[in-house]
């Protein structure tokens, strides 16, 4: 099979690629009915899914197709093998007889349109009708078979890399240890300031940053808190640390950062006072702290004083001190089970794919 840079590529109109190009329909927030049908809108997260709904009337449903975000995260393109309800912020793109792998390849190519658009220049219906995307061609015709095969090849390469990574993680973690269940442990409450040294971040305005490779941690609830990558540094430079948001959408949410990074002033840096900072203990602590999220909001922020005085429940030893060894091994056990589940899934999928191919 030819390499990507060896193929001939041509600009092809979206109207020539897809049989159906259809905009979704607006559902006001007050009209949303609870349900389990994915509601797809213009978010770049969660495969474009912005919750779910149970609306049946005055909606537009699609399935087994792509969606292209017209606004919001303009240009975000995702494949949906399931039925879903589309908002008016996305356009459904479907092509008869297209396989999942071909759709996934097309989503990456169509998504490149996002480089041309932004909040001030959305992809409206007229622009979509005129848009072209670069596709590999064979004798002047889009080579959909090539798109399918190169997607399969890329996926297999990534799965092989992940398999090696998961196997290494399992080897590094060692054997799973038998532990008491959470419900069988004795627990006690501790103020956060008794457990952690709490250090500040530092304000860094986006306009003053320079692009680079260092993660800049903001008060987010996704992407492990990474707002962007910068070439800057300041007094908040840290690593092997738990970053906890006290402001923004991710208030009280924390993320563990094993890598060197800098922090915004909306994120506090947590280092253990009485135990060596450890990825697994900090991940356990992250969940313990998150249990207090319901107490805080925009009108009652998780400020420095409240953060220090907030009490969290932790498993304890016989002498009433936090059981750090238990927390570490409990987190390790969870990770081991997850890695083994992922590998079992890959094995089962390979067997299924082999049977399907032989049939």
C-alpha angles and dihedrals in degrees: 000000000000119000117247092254091051095056125092112246130197137179110255127187117245087231088061093049102045129051093203128035109176133165120226124237131251119252113190114228090242090056096053113120117204113252145125102259111113113249109212120203140151100297121125090214135079094020089299093301115142100185128296137276144191099217114139103168127067093008134113116232126195138168142183093028145093128267123210119200110234094188138003104039088018115209097016106146127192139174118233117195089179134068114268144166114247125214122218089257092074137054121216116226118194135174123189117244095013118148125224092252093051091049090050090051091048091050090060092049096044090046089065086077087077089076089070099048141059142162091294094046112041128183101254125183094266093052092048090054089055100039124115130195129198113254133175109253138198116206089344095308124108108264101223092166089059091049089053094048096045089050091052090049093050092048093050091049091052093045091051090051091048092048091055090046094050092047090052091049091051091050091048093048094052125204124343112256124218111247138176113264116258089250091056096053125092112244134195137180124251132180112246090237090059091056103035143039102228115212128183132242123223131242114253116177114219091232090059096052128095121214115256146127101280116103115239109206118217135175094277133142094214144040090047087289094295109146096178143323119264142178092222133105137192142159092295092068106134146145139193087038141127112238114204123191118227095177142029131037092319097054111164091004114124136195131197116234117196090171131074111270144146127239136223120234089256091067128068123209115230122203122175114251101202104026136046112267106261130178094229097045091047091049089052090049091050090062093044091054092045090062087074095057095100090065095063138062144142092298094043107037128196091244126172096271095045090044092054094046098042112112123222130194116242135173111255140204124239091275092054098252123128110280099230094169091056092048092050095048093043090056091045091052091052091050092048092052092048095049090048091049091052092050091047089052091051090050093050092046092051090052091048092048091048092052092047091050093049091050 
